[in-house]
């Protein structure tokens, strides 16, 4: 290890780490302010959260070391894996550029430090597909250029940082005049403001020597007032999509060319076989389908910016409803109601997808049909408590309380994950309910509950109402081919062989606990449909059916057939008909049709 000659003008790995950690602390402290002024590229109110989570994760996942090279490499790796949002991933590229510039360096002199910052800024600029002036990129570049100028004039490090910080602040003020969206909202760019706060922390460390206190960082929340217009609305693509992709043959330019036609705000970060892709797109599933062909998806995250904007600026109720992706409701219905969904995960071998988000039913069933005999049947997993915790925390910033309605407990661990998260966030404001239903029967309950919020129901009133619906809901699934249930492990191979030999096509439902049960032993599809019709005409609790929905697995003609039969006998038309969640369809199998209903 080379000795450090002058404490004023040299930086070792530990000082670099502590400086960046202090910068991260400053951003975390002011994250609410950044969310409130978040206008560009979309007013989704999460720039502060994304930058704070990115920097905090970098600081917490980097081990301090005397070597600048070791620290910067660790920070770059942590940044690549944990960066969030447009500004977060730009920060990640900034740090990645610093890492490349400081490779094999144990310490940095002042001019070398300034050069590394400039290369970091250039790296971030190049990673952005269509750089926009008046954003974090502009402030980052102009600050780095000024730091290099002051460093070359033989000023010491604290003085150089202080003078260059003044340049950064002036550049920040000019973002308001450089971008129309910022000028109309009368705010500076949130990402740029976050970067200046980061620099303030770095400058404070080298000036005062105070290190970050990460053990108390969650207590640094600052209440502020929203500064942007609630009527501003949402424009542009709907989903903020982030994908971490690995593969030995991957190249930055190849990925950029592949992704650029899918949306905007594209940033491709990383290198050497591991990349973090950020993009705003209306088609995350189509993008994922193409990316999956080039490498292995190591991680992914998709934020529905339209629903986020709704929660922040268009809230019409005091209570929000959270459900999971096994809830089969049409997208347009969920958009009209305060319903927020957390996706389950489906895995095809090493590749993972977010149910209904990064994989569509059509894509799923096409991949299912193409599955080789020796290939592993797709599996599913419930959302983690962390996913629910993030959703709950965001919603409770805008709603008074949450009622969380989920797939039957005997069928999935989703409801338990939700309960664990509720305890960690605020159990008094979050009620988690096992609906004992799934698919369209869960959808009918969720829709009915959300509609009742228009009548001003409180959290407790909604809980009581929803629990009363559990015994009024029923789902009946006509299975066309048992081979999918055999492959999915729901039926053993011997039973499946005998059932197929006898042409057994069961009707599957759920009992009062939410566990699966079989009805009858019809041998013909028509007989199957007739039995379902009889069960709808004479429901299990002897009350009249007031509404129903039909789900199907790539079987629209059969779905229409049974809807016609029910209408002829009862005069009722389905509230909706839809291709159901791939996770449900994987077990029911291609050709399955379901009828779900609610009684009075």
C-alpha positions as CSV (number, residue, x, y, z in Angstrom):
1,X,0.0,0.0,0.0
2,X,1.5,3.4,-1.0
3,X,1.6,5.8,1.8
4,X,-0.5,8.9,1.7
5,X,1.7,12.0,1.4
6,X,-0.6,14.9,2.2
7,X,-4.0,14.7,4.0
8,X,-5.2,17.9,2.3
9,X,-4.9,16.7,-1.3
10,X,-5.0,12.9,-1.1
11,X,-7.9,10.5,-0.6
12,X,-7.7,6.8,0.3
13,X,-10.5,4.3,0.1
14,X,-11.9,4.9,3.5
15,X,-12.2,8.6,3.0
16,X,-13.9,8.0,-0.4
17,X,-16.4,5.7,1.3
18,X,-17.1,8.0,4.2
19,X,-17.5,11.0,1.8
20,X,-20.0,9.2,-0.4
21,X,-21.8,7.8,2.7
22,X,-22.2,11.3,4.1
23,X,-23.6,12.4,0.7
24,X,-26.1,9.5,0.8
25,X,-27.2,10.6,4.3
26,X,-27.9,14.0,3.0
27,X,-30.1,12.7,0.2
28,X,-32.0,10.3,2.5
29,X,-32.6,13.3,4.9
30,X,-34.2,15.3,2.1
31,X,-35.9,12.5,0.1
32,X,-39.4,13.8,0.8
33,X,-38.5,17.2,-0.7
34,X,-37.2,15.5,-3.8
35,X,-40.4,13.5,-4.2
36,X,-42.5,16.7,-3.9
37,X,-40.7,18.5,-6.7
38,X,-40.5,15.5,-9.0
39,X,-41.7,16.7,-12.4
40,X,-39.4,15.4,-15.0
41,X,-39.4,13.0,-16.9
42,X,-42.7,12.1,-15.2
43,X,-44.5,13.5,-12.1
44,X,-44.6,10.2,-10.3
45,X,-43.3,11.5,-7.0
46,X,-40.6,9.0,-6.3
47,X,-37.2,10.6,-7.3
48,X,-36.3,11.2,-3.7
49,X,-37.2,7.7,-2.7
50,X,-35.3,6.1,-5.6
51,X,-32.1,8.2,-5.1
52,X,-32.2,7.6,-1.3
53,X,-32.6,3.9,-1.7
54,X,-29.9,3.7,-4.3
55,X,-27.3,5.6,-2.3
56,X,-28.3,4.1,1.0
57,X,-27.9,0.6,-0.4
58,X,-24.5,1.5,-1.9
59,X,-23.3,2.8,1.4
60,X,-24.6,-0.2,3.4
61,X,-23.3,-2.8,0.9
62,X,-19.8,-1.4,0.5
63,X,-17.1,-2.6,2.9
64,X,-14.7,0.3,3.8
65,X,-11.1,-0.5,2.8
66,X,-7.9,1.5,2.5
67,X,-7.8,1.0,-1.3
68,X,-9.7,3.4,-3.5
69,X,-9.9,0.7,-6.2
70,X,-11.5,-1.8,-3.9
71,X,-14.0,0.6,-2.5
72,X,-15.0,2.1,-5.8
73,X,-15.4,-1.4,-7.3
74,X,-17.6,-2.5,-4.4
75,X,-19.7,0.7,-4.7
76,X,-20.1,0.2,-8.4
77,X,-21.3,-3.3,-8.0
78,X,-23.8,-2.3,-5.3
79,X,-25.0,0.5,-7.4
80,X,-25.6,-1.7,-10.4
81,X,-27.7,-4.1,-8.4
82,X,-29.6,-1.6,-6.2
83,X,-30.1,1.5,-8.3
84,X,-33.7,2.6,-8.6
85,X,-35.4,5.0,-11.0
86,X,-34.0,7.2,-13.7
87,X,-31.9,9.4,-11.4
88,X,-30.8,6.4,-9.3
89,X,-29.4,4.5,-12.3
90,X,-27.7,7.6,-13.6
91,X,-26.0,7.9,-10.2
92,X,-25.1,4.2,-10.5
93,X,-23.4,5.0,-13.9
94,X,-21.6,7.9,-12.3
95,X,-20.1,5.6,-9.7
96,X,-19.4,3.0,-12.3
97,X,-17.4,5.5,-14.3
98,X,-15.5,6.5,-11.1
99,X,-14.7,2.8,-10.6
100,X,-13.3,2.4,-14.1
101,X,-11.2,5.6,-13.7
102,X,-9.7,4.5,-10.3
103,X,-8.9,0.9,-11.2
104,X,-5.7,-0.3,-9.5
105,X,-5.4,2.9,-7.5
106,X,-4.8,2.8,-3.7
107,X,-5.3,6.5,-3.3
108,X,-6.0,9.7,-5.3
109,X,-4.4,13.1,-5.3
110,X,-6.7,16.1,-5.7
111,X,-6.3,16.3,-9.5
112,X,-6.8,12.6,-9.9
113,X,-9.9,12.7,-7.8
114,X,-11.3,15.5,-9.9
115,X,-10.5,13.6,-13.1
116,X,-12.3,10.5,-11.7
117,X,-15.4,12.6,-11.0
118,X,-15.3,14.0,-14.6
119,X,-15.0,10.5,-16.0
120,X,-17.9,9.4,-13.8
121,X,-20.0,12.2,-15.2
122,X,-19.1,11.4,-18.8
123,X,-19.9,7.7,-18.2
124,X,-23.4,8.6,-16.9
125,X,-24.0,10.9,-19.9
126,X,-23.0,8.2,-22.4
127,X,-25.2,5.6,-20.7
128,X,-28.3,7.7,-21.3
129,X,-29.9,7.0,-24.6
130,X,-31.3,10.5,-25.2
131,X,-29.6,12.9,-22.7
132,X,-31.7,15.9,-21.8
133,X,-30.1,19.1,-20.8
134,X,-31.4,20.8,-17.6
135,X,-31.4,17.6,-15.6
136,X,-29.0,15.8,-13.3
137,X,-26.8,15.1,-16.2
138,X,-26.1,18.8,-16.9
139,X,-25.4,19.6,-13.2
140,X,-23.2,16.5,-12.9
141,X,-21.1,17.5,-15.9
142,X,-20.8,21.2,-15.1
143,X,-19.9,20.4,-11.5
144,X,-17.2,17.9,-12.6
145,X,-15.7,20.3,-15.1
146,X,-15.5,23.1,-12.4
147,X,-14.0,20.7,-9.9
148,X,-11.2,19.8,-12.4
149,X,-10.6,23.5,-13.0
150,X,-10.3,24.4,-9.3
151,X,-8.2,21.3,-8.5
152,X,-5.7,22.2,-11.2
153,X,-5.3,25.7,-9.7
154,X,-3.7,24.0,-6.7
155,X,-6.5,24.6,-4.2
156,X,-6.9,22.1,-1.4
157,X,-9.7,19.6,-1.5
158,X,-12.2,21.2,0.8
159,X,-11.8,24.6,-0.9
160,X,-12.1,23.0,-4.4
161,X,-15.3,21.1,-3.4
162,X,-16.8,24.3,-1.8
163,X,-16.2,26.4,-4.9
164,X,-17.4,23.7,-7.3
165,X,-20.5,23.2,-5.2
166,X,-21.4,26.8,-5.9
167,X,-21.2,26.1,-9.6
168,X,-23.4,23.0,-9.1
169,X,-26.0,25.1,-7.3
170,X,-26.0,27.7,-10.1
171,X,-26.4,25.0,-12.6
172,X,-29.3,23.6,-10.5
173,X,-31.1,26.9,-10.5
174,X,-30.8,27.1,-14.3
175,X,-32.6,23.8,-14.8
176,X,-35.8,25.7,-14.1
177,X,-35.2,27.8,-17.3
178,X,-33.8,25.0,-19.4
179,X,-36.8,22.7,-19.2
180,X,-40.4,23.7,-20.0
181,X,-41.9,21.2,-17.5
182,X,-39.8,22.7,-14.7
183,X,-40.5,26.2,-15.6
184,X,-44.3,25.6,-15.7
185,X,-44.2,23.9,-12.3
186,X,-41.8,26.5,-10.9
187,X,-39.3,23.9,-9.5
188,X,-35.8,22.8,-10.1
189,X,-35.1,19.3,-11.5
190,X,-35.5,16.8,-8.6
191,X,-32.7,14.5,-9.8
192,X,-30.3,17.4,-10.1
193,X,-31.3,18.7,-6.7
194,X,-30.6,15.2,-5.3
195,X,-27.1,15.2,-6.8
196,X,-26.4,18.7,-5.3
197,X,-27.5,17.4,-1.9
198,X,-25.1,14.4,-2.4
199,X,-22.3,16.9,-3.2
200,X,-23.2,18.9,-0.1
201,X,-22.7,15.8,2.0
202,X,-19.3,15.0,0.4
203,X,-18.2,18.6,0.9
204,X,-19.3,18.5,4.6
205,X,-17.3,15.4,5.2
206,X,-14.0,16.8,3.9
207,X,-14.6,20.1,5.6
208,X,-15.8,18.9,9.0
209,X,-14.8,15.2,9.1
210,X,-18.2,14.0,10.3
211,X,-19.2,10.6,9.2
212,X,-22.7,9.3,8.3
213,X,-24.9,7.8,11.1
214,X,-26.7,5.1,9.2
215,X,-28.1,3.4,12.3
216,X,-30.5,6.3,12.7
217,X,-31.1,7.1,9.0
218,X,-34.7,6.1,9.0
219,X,-35.5,8.9,11.5
220,X,-34.3,11.6,9.1
221,X,-37.7,12.0,7.4
222,X,-38.6,15.7,6.7
223,X,-42.2,16.8,6.2
224,X,-42.7,19.1,3.2
225,X,-45.5,20.5,1.1
226,X,-46.2,19.3,-2.5
227,X,-45.0,22.0,-5.0
228,X,-46.4,20.5,-8.2
229,X,-49.8,20.8,-9.7
230,X,-52.1,17.9,-9.0
231,X,-53.8,18.5,-12.3
232,X,-50.6,18.0,-14.2
233,X,-51.6,14.4,-15.0
234,X,-49.5,11.7,-16.6
235,X,-48.1,11.7,-20.0
236,X,-45.9,9.3,-21.8
237,X,-45.4,5.6,-21.1
238,X,-47.0,4.0,-18.1
239,X,-44.4,1.6,-16.6
240,X,-41.0,2.5,-15.1
241,X,-39.2,-0.8,-15.8
242,X,-35.9,-1.9,-14.5
243,X,-34.2,-5.2,-15.4
244,X,-30.8,-6.6,-14.4
245,X,-29.5,-8.9,-17.1
246,X,-26.5,-11.2,-17.1
247,X,-24.7,-13.0,-19.9
248,X,-21.2,-13.3,-21.1
249,X,-21.9,-12.1,-24.7
250,X,-24.0,-9.0,-23.7
251,X,-22.9,-5.6,-25.1
252,X,-24.1,-2.2,-24.1
253,X,-24.8,-1.0,-27.6
254,X,-26.7,-4.2,-28.5
255,X,-29.0,-3.8,-25.5
256,X,-29.6,-0.1,-26.2
257,X,-30.6,-0.9,-29.8
258,X,-32.9,-3.7,-28.7
259,X,-34.6,-1.6,-26.0
260,X,-34.8,1.9,-27.5
261,X,-37.9,1.3,-29.6
262,X,-39.9,0.1,-26.5
263,X,-40.1,3.5,-24.8
264,X,-38.2,6.5,-23.5
265,X,-35.9,7.5,-20.6
266,X,-33.6,4.6,-21.5
267,X,-30.4,4.1,-19.5
268,X,-28.2,1.1,-19.9
269,X,-25.8,0.8,-17.0
270,X,-23.1,-1.7,-16.2
271,X,-20.8,-3.8,-18.4
272,X,-18.7,-7.0,-18.4
273,X,-21.6,-9.3,-18.6
274,X,-24.0,-7.6,-16.1
275,X,-26.3,-4.7,-17.0
276,X,-29.0,-2.7,-15.4
277,X,-31.6,-1.5,-17.9
278,X,-34.0,1.4,-17.0
279,X,-36.8,2.5,-19.4
280,X,-40.3,4.0,-19.3
281,X,-42.5,1.8,-21.5
282,X,-46.1,0.7,-22.1
283,X,-44.9,-2.8,-22.9
284,X,-42.7,-4.3,-20.2
285,X,-43.7,-7.8,-21.1
286,X,-42.7,-7.5,-24.7
287,X,-39.4,-5.9,-23.8
288,X,-38.8,-8.7,-21.3
289,X,-39.6,-11.3,-23.9
290,X,-36.9,-9.9,-26.2
291,X,-34.3,-9.4,-23.4
292,X,-34.8,-12.9,-22.1
293,X,-33.5,-14.2,-25.4
294,X,-30.2,-12.4,-24.9
295,X,-29.3,-13.3,-21.3
296,X,-30.6,-14.3,-17.9
297,X,-32.8,-12.0,-16.0
298,X,-31.3,-11.7,-12.5
299,X,-33.7,-9.2,-11.1
300,X,-36.6,-6.9,-12.3
301,X,-38.9,-4.2,-11.0
302,X,-41.8,-2.5,-12.6
303,X,-43.6,0.5,-11.2
304,X,-47.0,1.5,-12.5
305,X,-46.5,5.3,-12.7
306,X,-50.1,6.0,-13.6
307,X,-51.3,4.3,-10.4
308,X,-48.6,6.0,-8.4
309,X,-49.8,9.4,-9.7
310,X,-53.3,8.5,-8.9
311,X,-52.4,7.7,-5.3
312,X,-50.5,11.0,-4.9
313,X,-52.7,13.5,-6.8
314,X,-56.1,11.9,-7.7
315,X,-57.1,10.1,-4.5
316,X,-60.9,10.0,-4.0
317,X,-61.1,7.7,-1.0
318,X,-59.5,7.4,2.4
319,X,-58.9,3.7,2.1
320,X,-56.8,1.9,-0.6
321,X,-57.3,-1.7,-1.6
322,X,-54.2,-3.9,-2.2
323,X,-54.5,-7.3,-3.9
324,X,-52.2,-9.6,-5.8
325,X,-51.8,-10.6,-9.4
326,X,-53.9,-13.8,-9.0
327,X,-56.9,-11.4,-8.8
328,X,-58.4,-11.5,-12.2
329,X,-60.0,-8.1,-13.0
330,X,-59.7,-6.2,-16.3
331,X,-57.1,-3.5,-16.3
332,X,-59.6,-0.8,-17.1
333,X,-61.7,-1.8,-14.0
334,X,-58.6,-1.5,-11.7
335,X,-57.7,1.8,-13.2
336,X,-61.1,3.3,-12.3
337,X,-60.9,2.1,-8.7
338,X,-58.4,2.6,-5.8
339,X,-57.0,-0.9,-6.3
340,X,-53.2,-1.6,-6.3
341,X,-51.7,-5.0,-7.2
342,X,-48.5,-6.7,-6.0
343,X,-47.4,-9.4,-8.6
344,X,-46.4,-12.9,-7.9
345,X,-43.4,-14.4,-9.7
346,X,-43.4,-17.1,-12.3
347,X,-40.2,-19.0,-13.1
348,X,-39.3,-20.8,-16.3
349,X,-36.0,-22.5,-15.4
350,X,-33.5,-19.7,-14.5
351,X,-35.8,-16.9,-16.0
352,X,-38.2,-15.2,-13.7
353,X,-41.2,-13.0,-14.7
354,X,-43.6,-10.8,-12.8
355,X,-47.1,-12.2,-13.3
356,X,-49.2,-10.1,-15.7
357,X,-46.5,-7.4,-15.8
358,X,-43.3,-8.8,-17.4
359,X,-45.2,-11.7,-18.9
360,X,-48.6,-11.7,-20.5
361,X,-51.0,-14.7,-20.5
362,X,-50.4,-15.2,-24.2
363,X,-46.6,-15.2,-23.8
364,X,-46.8,-17.6,-20.9
365,X,-49.0,-20.2,-22.7
366,X,-46.9,-20.0,-25.8
367,X,-43.8,-20.8,-23.7
368,X,-45.8,-23.5,-21.9
369,X,-46.6,-25.2,-25.2
370,X,-43.0,-25.0,-26.3
371,X,-41.7,-26.6,-23.1
372,X,-39.6,-29.6,-23.8
373,X,-40.2,-33.0,-22.1
374,X,-37.0,-32.7,-20.1
375,X,-37.5,-29.1,-19.2
376,X,-38.7,-28.1,-15.7
377,X,-42.4,-27.1,-15.5
378,X,-42.8,-23.4,-14.5
379,X,-43.1,-22.7,-10.8
380,X,-44.5,-19.7,-8.9
381,X,-43.6,-17.9,-5.7
382,X,-45.5,-15.4,-3.7
383,X,-44.4,-11.7,-3.3
384,X,-41.8,-11.2,-0.6
385,X,-42.8,-9.2,2.6
386,X,-40.4,-6.6,1.3
387,X,-42.5,-6.1,-1.9
388,X,-45.7,-5.6,0.3
389,X,-43.8,-3.4,2.7
390,X,-42.8,-1.1,-0.1
391,X,-46.3,-0.9,-1.5
392,X,-47.9,-0.4,1.9
393,X,-45.4,2.4,2.9
394,X,-46.0,4.3,-0.3
395,X,-49.8,4.1,-0.1
396,X,-49.9,5.1,3.6
397,X,-48.1,8.3,2.6
398,X,-51.3,9.2,0.7
399,X,-54.2,7.1,2.1
400,X,-55.4,6.9,5.7
401,X,-55.5,3.1,5.7
402,X,-55.3,-0.1,3.6
403,X,-57.4,-3.2,3.2
404,X,-55.3,-6.0,1.6
405,X,-57.3,-8.8,-0.1
406,X,-55.5,-11.9,-1.3
407,X,-55.6,-15.4,-2.8
408,X,-56.7,-18.3,-0.5
409,X,-54.1,-19.1,2.2
410,X,-54.1,-22.9,1.5
411,X,-53.1,-22.2,-2.1
412,X,-50.3,-19.6,-1.6
413,X,-48.2,-18.0,1.1
414,X,-49.1,-14.6,-0.3
415,X,-51.4,-13.6,2.5
416,X,-48.8,-14.5,5.2
417,X,-46.2,-12.4,3.4
418,X,-48.7,-9.5,3.4
419,X,-49.4,-10.0,7.1
420,X,-45.8,-10.0,8.0
421,X,-45.3,-6.7,6.1
422,X,-48.3,-5.1,7.7
423,X,-46.8,-5.8,11.1
424,X,-43.6,-4.1,10.1
425,X,-45.2,-1.1,8.6
426,X,-48.3,-0.1,10.7
427,X,-50.7,-3.0,11.6
428,X,-53.3,-0.5,12.9
429,X,-53.7,1.0,9.5
430,X,-53.5,-2.2,7.4
431,X,-56.0,-5.0,7.5
432,X,-55.0,-8.2,5.6
433,X,-57.7,-10.6,4.7
434,X,-57.6,-14.1,3.3
435,X,-60.5,-14.0,0.9
436,X,-60.4,-17.9,0.5
437,X,-60.8,-17.2,-3.3
438,X,-58.7,-16.8,-6.4
439,X,-58.8,-15.6,-10.0
440,X,-62.2,-14.2,-11.0
441,X,-63.9,-15.0,-7.7
442,X,-61.2,-12.9,-6.0
443,X,-61.7,-10.3,-8.7
444,X,-65.4,-10.0,-7.9
445,X,-64.8,-9.5,-4.2
446,X,-62.1,-6.9,-4.8
447,X,-64.3,-5.0,-7.3
448,X,-67.3,-5.1,-4.9
449,X,-65.2,-3.9,-2.0
450,X,-63.7,-1.1,-4.0
451,X,-67.1,0.1,-5.2
452,X,-68.3,0.2,-1.6
453,X,-65.6,2.8,-0.9
454,X,-67.6,5.3,-2.9
455,X,-70.1,5.1,0.0
456,X,-67.5,6.3,2.4
457,X,-66.8,3.1,4.3
458,X,-64.1,3.2,6.9
459,X,-61.3,0.7,7.1
460,X,-63.2,-1.4,9.7
461,X,-66.5,-1.2,7.9
462,X,-64.8,-2.4,4.7
463,X,-63.1,-5.3,6.5
464,X,-66.5,-6.4,7.9
465,X,-68.2,-6.1,4.5
466,X,-65.4,-7.9,2.7
467,X,-65.4,-10.8,5.2
468,X,-69.1,-11.2,4.6
469,X,-68.5,-11.6,0.9
470,X,-66.3,-14.7,1.3
471,X,-69.3,-17.0,1.9
472,X,-71.1,-15.4,-1.0
473,X,-68.4,-16.1,-3.6
474,X,-67.8,-19.3,-5.6
475,X,-65.5,-20.3,-8.5
476,X,-66.2,-23.3,-10.7
477,X,-63.4,-24.4,-13.1
478,X,-64.0,-26.8,-15.9
479,X,-60.6,-28.5,-16.7
480,X,-60.1,-29.7,-20.3
481,X,-56.9,-31.6,-19.8
482,X,-55.4,-32.9,-16.5
483,X,-51.9,-33.1,-17.9
484,X,-51.2,-29.5,-16.7
485,X,-52.3,-30.3,-13.2
486,X,-50.1,-33.4,-13.2
487,X,-47.1,-31.4,-14.4
488,X,-47.8,-28.7,-11.8
489,X,-48.0,-31.2,-9.0
490,X,-51.7,-30.7,-8.2
491,X,-52.5,-34.3,-9.3
492,X,-50.1,-37.3,-9.1
493,X,-49.1,-39.0,-12.3
494,X,-51.0,-42.2,-11.7
495,X,-54.2,-40.4,-10.9
496,X,-53.7,-38.2,-13.9
497,X,-53.1,-41.2,-16.2
498,X,-56.2,-43.0,-15.0
499,X,-58.3,-39.8,-15.3
500,X,-57.1,-39.1,-18.8
501,X,-57.7,-42.8,-19.7
502,X,-61.3,-42.4,-18.5
503,X,-61.6,-39.0,-20.2
504,X,-62.3,-37.5,-16.7
505,X,-62.9,-33.8,-16.9
506,X,-63.5,-32.5,-13.3
507,X,-65.0,-29.4,-12.0
508,X,-62.7,-27.8,-9.5
509,X,-63.8,-25.3,-6.9
510,X,-62.7,-24.1,-3.4
511,X,-64.3,-25.1,-0.1
512,X,-65.1,-22.7,2.8
513,X,-61.5,-22.7,3.9
514,X,-60.1,-21.9,0.5
515,X,-58.8,-25.3,-0.3
516,X,-59.5,-27.0,-3.6
517,X,-62.3,-29.5,-4.0
518,X,-63.8,-31.6,-6.9
519,X,-67.5,-31.6,-8.0
520,X,-69.0,-34.6,-9.8
521,X,-67.3,-36.8,-12.4
522,X,-68.6,-35.6,-15.8
523,X,-67.0,-37.3,-18.7
524,X,-68.0,-34.9,-21.5
525,X,-67.3,-31.2,-21.9
526,X,-70.9,-30.4,-22.5
527,X,-72.0,-32.3,-19.4
528,X,-69.4,-30.3,-17.5
529,X,-70.9,-27.0,-18.7
530,X,-74.4,-28.2,-17.9
531,X,-73.3,-29.1,-14.3
532,X,-71.8,-25.6,-13.9
533,X,-75.0,-24.1,-15.2
534,X,-77.0,-26.0,-12.6
535,X,-74.7,-24.8,-9.8
536,X,-75.1,-21.2,-10.9
537,X,-78.9,-21.6,-11.1
538,X,-79.0,-23.2,-7.6
539,X,-76.0,-21.6,-5.8
540,X,-74.5,-23.1,-2.7
541,X,-76.2,-20.7,-0.2
542,X,-79.6,-20.8,-1.9
543,X,-79.4,-17.1,-2.7
544,X,-79.8,-15.6,-6.2
545,X,-76.7,-14.9,-8.1
546,X,-76.4,-11.1,-8.6
547,X,-73.2,-11.0,-10.7
548,X,-70.7,-13.3,-12.3
549,X,-67.5,-13.3,-14.3
550,X,-65.9,-15.8,-16.7
551,X,-62.2,-16.7,-17.0
552,X,-60.5,-18.9,-19.5
553,X,-57.2,-20.2,-20.5
554,X,-56.9,-19.4,-24.2
555,X,-60.4,-20.6,-24.7
556,X,-62.5,-17.6,-25.8
557,X,-65.0,-19.7,-27.8
558,X,-65.8,-22.0,-24.9
559,X,-66.1,-19.0,-22.5
560,X,-68.6,-17.4,-24.9
561,X,-70.5,-20.7,-25.1
562,X,-71.0,-21.0,-21.3
563,X,-71.9,-17.3,-21.1
564,X,-74.6,-17.9,-23.7
565,X,-75.9,-20.9,-21.7
566,X,-76.1,-18.9,-18.5
567,X,-77.8,-15.9,-20.1
568,X,-80.4,-18.1,-21.7
569,X,-81.3,-19.7,-18.3
570,X,-80.9,-16.7,-16.0
571,X,-81.0,-13.6,-18.1
572,X,-77.6,-12.5,-16.6
573,X,-74.6,-11.4,-18.7
574,X,-71.1,-11.7,-17.2
575,X,-69.6,-8.6,-15.6
576,X,-66.5,-9.4,-17.6
577,X,-64.7,-12.2,-19.5
578,X,-61.0,-12.4,-19.5
579,X,-57.9,-14.6,-20.0
580,X,-56.9,-15.5,-16.4
581,X,-53.6,-15.1,-14.6
582,X,-50.9,-17.3,-16.0
583,X,-50.1,-18.6,-12.5
584,X,-53.7,-19.9,-12.2
585,X,-53.8,-21.1,-15.8
586,X,-50.6,-23.1,-15.4
587,X,-52.4,-25.4,-13.0
588,X,-55.9,-25.4,-14.7
589,X,-54.3,-25.9,-18.1
590,X,-54.9,-24.6,-21.6
591,X,-58.6,-24.9,-22.5
592,X,-59.9,-24.5,-18.9
593,X,-62.9,-22.2,-18.4
594,X,-64.1,-20.8,-15.0
595,X,-67.3,-19.3,-13.8
596,X,-67.2,-17.2,-10.7
597,X,-70.2,-15.6,-9.0
598,X,-71.4,-13.6,-6.1
599,X,-74.8,-14.1,-4.5
600,X,-77.0,-11.6,-2.8
